[in-house]
Amino acid sequence: MTKKKIEQILATLEKLYGQEQCGLDFNTPFELLIATILSAQCTDVRVNIVTNDLFDKYNTPETILLLGEEALLEKIKTCGLAKTKAKNIILTCHRLLIEYNGIVPAQMEQLITLPGVGRKTANVVMSNAFNIPAIAVDTHVFRVSRRIGLASGKTVLEVEKELMKNIPQDKWSQAHHWLIWHGRKCCTARKPNCGECMLYNLCVFARQSFKEA
């Protein structure tokens, strides 16, 4: 895809979703870290409902550990994969206290060593909690960027690297949100709304679909 087309795509996405921000509610890097761990295979809406209650009293590594794994599991059970998430959150809280004095690190290399934290979660935290340019590739970003033609990689890491190459660094964090919201509102997984998509004339997927029709 040409640089000009990429610029047109980004300009269109910014016009549509420029006001959109992270869908998770948080006040501190720790709250965002926990919320993002909980968001795996779960909607932001559901996570926000859960964390609105959880963070009222338990929003630090110390208080989460005092709560305990069983009680934590009960509070997050509606998020899905709750047993695994509860275990990872408890282990992460231990690690934060022992290795980082309870402070969430801002570097990728340190974040991904925490239980339950992969590159996507690390990028979300870096971008939204620390204002470090990053592109978190979730299911929406992966699907939409490949359909449009901003990336063609077959793995999350490949797509992340392609997007970092094709998108100006000062737009990484914003573009991440634009792609997510486009995936939620228009370019949905099962039935993309190509007929009403503002990117129709720029999109590889739409062009291929038109030829096959």
C-alpha positions as CSV (number, residue, x, y, z in Angstrom):
1,M,0.0,0.0,0.0
2,T,1.3,3.4,-0.9
3,K,2.2,6.1,1.6
4,K,-0.5,8.3,0.1
5,K,-3.2,5.7,0.7
6,I,-2.0,5.1,4.2
7,E,-2.3,8.9,4.9
8,Q,-5.8,8.9,3.5
9,I,-6.8,6.0,5.6
10,L,-5.4,7.5,8.8
11,A,-7.0,10.9,8.0
12,T,-10.4,9.2,7.5
13,L,-10.1,7.2,10.7
14,E,-9.1,10.3,12.7
15,K,-12.1,12.2,11.4
16,L,-14.4,9.3,12.4
17,Y,-12.9,8.4,15.8
18,G,-10.4,11.1,16.7
19,Q,-12.2,11.7,20.0
20,E,-12.2,8.1,21.1
21,Q,-10.0,6.9,23.9
22,C,-9.3,3.7,25.9
23,G,-12.5,1.9,26.6
24,L,-11.4,0.8,30.0
25,D,-12.0,2.9,33.1
26,F,-8.9,3.6,35.3
27,N,-7.3,6.1,37.5
28,T,-3.8,4.7,37.9
29,P,-1.3,2.5,35.9
30,F,-2.1,-0.4,38.3
31,E,-5.8,-0.1,37.7
32,L,-5.3,-0.1,34.0
33,L,-2.9,-3.1,34.2
34,I,-5.5,-5.2,36.1
35,A,-8.4,-4.0,33.9
36,T,-6.5,-5.0,30.8
37,I,-5.7,-8.4,32.2
38,L,-9.4,-8.8,32.9
39,S,-10.3,-7.7,29.3
40,A,-8.9,-10.8,27.7
41,Q,-11.9,-12.4,25.8
42,C,-14.2,-10.0,27.6
43,T,-15.8,-6.7,26.7
44,D,-14.7,-3.4,28.1
45,V,-18.2,-2.8,29.3
46,R,-18.2,-5.9,31.4
47,V,-14.7,-5.2,32.7
48,N,-15.8,-1.7,33.7
49,I,-18.7,-3.0,35.7
50,V,-16.5,-5.4,37.5
51,T,-13.7,-3.0,38.2
52,N,-16.1,-0.2,39.3
53,D,-16.8,-2.5,42.3
54,L,-13.4,-4.0,42.7
55,F,-11.4,-0.8,42.6
56,D,-13.6,0.9,45.2
57,K,-11.6,-0.9,47.9
58,Y,-9.0,-3.0,46.1
59,N,-6.9,-0.9,43.7
60,T,-3.3,-1.5,44.8
61,P,-1.1,-4.6,44.9
62,E,-1.3,-4.7,48.7
63,T,-5.1,-4.5,48.9
64,I,-5.6,-7.1,46.2
65,L,-3.3,-9.5,48.1
66,L,-5.2,-8.8,51.3
67,L,-8.4,-9.7,49.4
68,G,-7.0,-13.0,48.5
69,E,-7.4,-15.2,45.4
70,E,-10.7,-16.9,46.3
71,A,-12.4,-13.6,47.1
72,L,-10.9,-12.0,44.0
73,L,-12.2,-14.8,41.9
74,E,-15.7,-14.2,43.2
75,K,-15.5,-10.5,42.3
76,I,-14.2,-11.1,38.7
77,K,-16.1,-14.3,37.9
78,T,-18.3,-12.6,35.2
79,C,-15.2,-11.6,33.1
80,G,-14.6,-15.1,31.8
81,L,-11.4,-17.2,32.4
82,A,-11.7,-16.0,35.9
83,K,-9.7,-18.7,37.6
84,T,-6.7,-18.1,35.4
85,K,-7.1,-14.3,35.7
86,A,-7.4,-14.4,39.4
87,K,-4.2,-16.5,39.7
88,N,-2.3,-14.3,37.4
89,I,-3.4,-11.1,39.1
90,I,-2.3,-12.4,42.5
91,L,1.1,-13.5,41.1
92,T,1.5,-10.1,39.4
93,C,0.8,-8.3,42.6
94,H,3.4,-10.3,44.4
95,R,5.9,-9.6,41.7
96,L,5.1,-5.9,41.7
97,L,5.7,-5.6,45.4
98,I,8.9,-7.7,45.5
99,E,10.6,-6.5,42.3
100,Y,9.2,-3.0,41.7
101,N,8.1,-1.7,45.2
102,G,4.5,-1.9,44.1
103,I,5.0,0.4,41.1
104,V,3.9,-0.7,37.6
105,P,6.9,-0.6,35.3
106,A,6.7,1.5,32.1
107,Q,9.0,-0.7,29.9
108,M,7.9,-3.5,27.6
109,E,10.7,-5.8,28.7
110,Q,9.6,-5.6,32.4
111,L,5.9,-5.6,31.8
112,I,5.8,-8.8,29.8
113,T,7.5,-10.7,32.6
114,L,4.5,-10.2,34.8
115,P,2.0,-13.2,34.9
116,G,-0.9,-12.7,32.5
117,V,0.8,-9.8,30.6
118,G,1.7,-10.2,27.0
119,R,2.7,-7.6,24.4
120,K,-0.9,-6.4,23.9
121,T,-1.5,-5.7,27.6
122,A,2.0,-4.1,27.9
123,N,1.3,-1.8,24.9
124,V,-2.1,-0.8,26.3
125,V,-0.5,0.1,29.7
126,M,2.5,1.9,28.1
127,S,0.3,3.9,25.8
128,N,-2.6,4.8,28.0
129,A,-0.9,5.0,31.4
130,F,2.5,6.4,30.5
131,N,1.8,8.1,27.2
132,I,4.5,6.1,25.5
133,P,3.8,5.6,21.7
134,A,2.7,2.0,21.2
135,I,0.3,-0.1,19.1
136,A,-1.6,-2.8,21.0
137,V,-2.8,-5.4,18.6
138,D,-6.0,-6.9,19.9
139,T,-8.5,-8.9,17.8
140,H,-10.1,-5.7,16.3
141,V,-6.7,-4.1,15.4
142,F,-5.5,-7.4,13.9
143,R,-8.7,-7.9,11.8
144,V,-9.2,-4.4,10.7
145,S,-5.7,-3.5,9.8
146,R,-5.3,-6.7,7.7
147,R,-8.7,-6.1,5.9
148,I,-7.9,-2.5,5.1
149,G,-4.4,-3.3,4.0
150,L,-2.4,-1.5,6.6
151,A,-0.8,-4.9,7.5
152,S,-0.7,-8.4,6.0
153,G,1.1,-10.3,8.7
154,K,-0.2,-13.7,9.9
155,T,0.7,-13.2,13.6
156,V,0.0,-10.5,16.1
157,L,3.7,-9.6,16.3
158,E,4.0,-9.4,12.5
159,V,1.0,-7.1,12.3
160,E,2.3,-4.9,15.2
161,K,5.7,-4.5,13.5
162,E,4.0,-3.6,10.1
163,L,1.7,-1.0,11.7
164,M,4.7,0.5,13.5
165,K,6.4,0.8,10.1
166,N,3.4,2.1,8.2
167,I,2.0,4.5,10.8
168,P,3.9,7.6,11.9
169,Q,5.1,7.1,15.5
170,D,3.3,10.2,16.8
171,K,0.0,8.5,15.7
172,W,0.6,5.0,17.0
173,S,-1.4,5.3,20.2
174,Q,-4.3,7.2,18.5
175,A,-4.4,4.8,15.5
176,H,-4.7,1.9,17.9
177,H,-7.9,3.4,19.2
178,W,-9.2,4.3,15.8
179,L,-8.8,0.7,14.5
180,I,-10.5,-0.7,17.6
181,W,-13.5,1.5,17.3
182,H,-13.8,1.0,13.6
183,G,-13.8,-2.8,14.3
184,R,-16.5,-2.4,16.9
185,K,-18.8,0.0,15.0
186,C,-18.3,-0.9,11.3
187,C,-15.7,-3.5,10.3
188,T,-17.2,-6.2,12.5
189,A,-15.9,-9.8,12.6
190,R,-18.7,-11.7,11.0
191,K,-20.4,-9.2,8.8
192,P,-18.4,-6.0,8.0
193,N,-20.6,-3.1,7.0
194,C,-18.7,-2.3,3.8
195,G,-21.7,-0.5,2.2
196,E,-21.6,2.3,4.7
197,C,-17.8,2.3,5.4
198,M,-16.0,5.5,4.8
199,L,-12.9,3.5,3.8
200,Y,-14.6,1.5,1.1
201,N,-12.6,3.0,-1.8
202,L,-9.3,2.5,0.1
203,C,-9.9,-0.9,1.6
204,V,-8.2,-4.0,0.1
205,F,-11.0,-6.3,1.5
206,A,-13.8,-4.2,0.0
207,R,-12.0,-4.1,-3.4
208,Q,-11.5,-7.9,-3.4
209,S,-15.1,-8.4,-2.4
210,F,-16.4,-6.2,-5.1
211,K,-14.4,-8.1,-7.8
212,E,-15.7,-11.4,-6.5
213,A,-19.4,-10.2,-6.5
